[in-house]
């Protein structure tokens, strides 16, 4: 009899646990932010928005856990989390474009990334994306130019890829399209962002303000740069502020790459958001999470 009751109790506890996870499954508990822009007014100015972005968006792999990895979420997962700015780094190999982070191969092609981005926009036409495209490593056995390879692939998504050479001004103008920042030579489409893009500093490029200081001695130095860019955002003088949270520490050997400085910087950013600061511009992070992306895009609805 005692054994029978023990079995019944055990089965009852198991059923209770299964019922709990059926009602509140862990994966479904994560918020799907695929349509967060749908609630924005068409008249809303792009320059006034807070937009989650990722640095080296396709960099999921590293060498010996030291260099290369900048993200834990795939492109598809970033889209679902609400990320709307993507920093794509490529290398031309023959006629194909591989996703890389400098010399670190990221084991995927631009074609796969583009499939994710275009499919998302077709399924969610009230959203829009900013996509920065950069040649991040020298070509290997090129059979065409980098610009031609990129633009031929983008032409296949002509229904959702904007070829405009300037930024949209309002949400209504931007919806349903991928807007390209062309960080490569001889670009014939997209917002020109090759000539004039300065290295490891903050600068103004046409109507953009860019904070991209990435070689630092101390995370507090980077936080100071981020704060200055947030102040620039508040001036209203720029069509868009691109505010990179990403960096690496220059001291030590080997240098401490993306992960160690990201921890204190993202912790500071989360605290600032919790204290009801309402930053604008594109906040471009290493190791973006769904929770952090939500904290950023929700600033638009305060």
N, C-alpha and C positions, 0 to 999 in steps of 0.2 A: 504493500500500500504506500509506504513512504517513498519508495523508488518511483512509483507511478505519479505521485504528486510532484516529485522533483522534476520528472520529465515534463509534466504539464506546465509547471512554472517556467521551465527553460524555454519551452515552445512559446509560451505567452510573452516572455520577454523578447524573444526573437521577432515575433510578429509585431510587437510594439515598436521595436527599432526599425523594422522594415516599413511600417506605416509612417513613422516619423520622416524617414528619408523620401518616401513616396509623396508626402505632402510638402516637404521642404527639401527638395533635392539640392545638393551642394552646387552643382553646375548651374541650375536655373536660378539660384539665389543671386548670382552675379547679374547686375543690371545690364540689359541690352540697350546701348545708347546709339543704335544705328540711325535713329531719326531725330536726334536732339535738335537739329537745325530747323526742323519742320515748324516749330513753334515760334521762330523768329519772324518778325515783320519783314516784308519785302523791302521796306524803306530803310531798314536798319543799315547804318554805315559799316562797312567792313572794318574801317579803321578803329571803330569803337568796340569790336568784339574781343573776347578772350577765347583763344583757340588752342586746344591741346595739339602739340606736335612732337615728333620724335626725331632725334639726331641719329644718323646712320641707321635708318629704319629697318634695313634688311640684315643688320649685323648681329646674327644670333650665335655665331661660332667664334672661338678664340684659339690661340696657340698656347697650349699648356696653362690655360686659365690666366694668362698674363695680358695678352694684347689681342684685340679684334672684336670681342663681344661688347655690344652696347645696348641690346634689347633682349628681353625674355619672351615677349609676345610676338607672334607671327604678324605679318601684315594684315591678314584677315582678322586676327584677334584685336589688333590695334583699331581697325575700322569699327568693329563691334563695340569697342570700349569708348569710342567717340573721338579718336584722333583724326584730325583733318589736315595736318601738314606732315608730309613725308619727305625725308632727306634720303635720296637714292644715289648710291655711289656705284659706278660701273667701270668695267674694263672691256674693251673691244678685243675679241678673240676670233680672228677670221672675219666672219660676217655676223657673229653672234655677240650678244652683250651679257656678260656675267656680272652678278652682284658681288662686290668686294668691299672690304674695308682696308684701304691701302694694299698691302701685299697679302692680306688674309682672305682666302677664297671663302665665300659664304654659301657655297653649294646650292645656288639657285640661279636662274636666269631672269633677265629683265622681262622676258615674255611671261613668266609665271607671275611676277609682281604686277605687271600690267593687266593680266587677266583678272586678278583679285580687285584691282582698283576700278576697272571699267565695269565689271559685273556688279560691283557694289553700287556704283552710280546709276546703272540701269534699274537696279532694284529699289533704289532710294533717291528718286529724282529731285527731292527737295534739299538734299545735301549738296555740298560742294567741297572740292579738295584743292589744296595747294601741293604741288609736287616739284621739289627741287631735284634737278638731274645734273650730276657732276661726273666728269671723267676723273676717276680716282687712282688710276694706274695706267702705265704706258701700254699701248696696244701690242698684242702678240699676233704676228703674221696677219696684219690687217689686209682685207680684201675690199674695203670701202673706207670712207671716213667715219669718224665717230658721230659727227653731226648727221650724216646721211643715214647711218644705221639706226640712230635714235628716232629721227623724224619719220623714217619709213615705218617703223613699228607704231609710232603714235598715230600715223595716218589710218591704221587699221581700226582705231577706236574713234574715228572722226565724229561720231554722233555724240560723244561725251568729252572729247578733248578740245579745249579752246586753243586756237592758234593766235589769239590776240597778243599784241606786244606791250600791253599795259594792263594794270590791275583793274578788276571790276571795282566799282565804287560802292555798290549796295548789294545786299543779300539777294535781292531779286535778280540783279544782273549776273550774279555768280552761280545761282542754283543749277544743279544738274550737270556741272562741268568740272573738269580737271584743269586747273590753271597752272601752267608750267613756269618755273623759274629755271631759265636756261643757263646753267653754270658750266658751259662748255663753249669752245671756240667755234665760230662760223655758224652759230645758230640762226635759223631763218624763221623760227616760230617761238612763241613764248616771251616772257618778260626777260629782257636782257640782264644777265647777272654774272657775266664773265669778266669783261673789261670793267675795272673799277672795284671789283670785290677784293678787299684788303685782307691780309692774313693776320690772325691772332690779335685782333683789336676790335674796337667799336668804330663805326663809320656810317656816313650817309651815302647812299647810292641812288641817284635820282630822287624819287619820293619815298624810298625805303630808309628806315633806320635799322642797322644790323649791329647787334652785340654778339661777337663771336671770338672773345678772348678765351683760348683753350689751353695755353701753357701757363700754369700758375704755380706759385710757391706755397700758397695756403688757400683753403676753401673760402675763407673770409674775403680774400681778394676778389674771387669770382662773384661772391654774393654782393659785394659792393658794385661790381659792373652790372649785375642783374638789376639792382635797385636803381641805378642811373638810367638804364633802359626803360624801366617802369615809369620813371619821372618823365622821360622823353615821350612816352606814350600819352601821358596826361596833358602834354602841351597841345596835342591835336595838330602838330605841324607836319605829320608824316602820314602817308597813305596806309602804311603798315609798319609795325615794329616786329622784327624777327629777333627774339631774345633767347639765345642758346644757353641752356643750363649745363651743357656738356663741357668737360675739360679733363686734363690729366695733370698730375703733380710732377714737376720737373726734378725734384730732389730724389736722391736715392738711386740705386741701381738694382734691377732695371727700374725705369720710371714707373710710377704708380698710375696705371691707365684708368679707364672709365669708372670702374666699380668703386674703388675706395673714396674718391672725392664726391661721387654721386650721393653717397649716403648722407653726409652732413648738409649738402646743398638741397637735396630733395626734402630732408627733414625741415630745413628752414622754410622752404616754399610751402610745405603742408601747414606749418604753424602760421605762416602769414595768411594763408587762405582761411584757416580756422578762425583767425582774428578779424574776419570780414573785410580784409582788403579786397578790392575789386580790380585786379590787374587786367589790362587789356593787352592786345597784341598776341603774337604767336609765342607760346611758351614751349620751347623745344627741349625735350628732356631725354637723358639716357635712362634706361630701365623704367620706362613708363608702365604704370599699372592702371587697371580699370578704375580703382578708387581715386587715384590722383587725377586721371583724365576727367572724372566726374566732378571733382572739386573745382577744376578749371572751367569746364563749360557751364557749370551751374552759376558761375559769376554773371553770366549774361541774363539771368532771370531774377536777379535781386531787385 
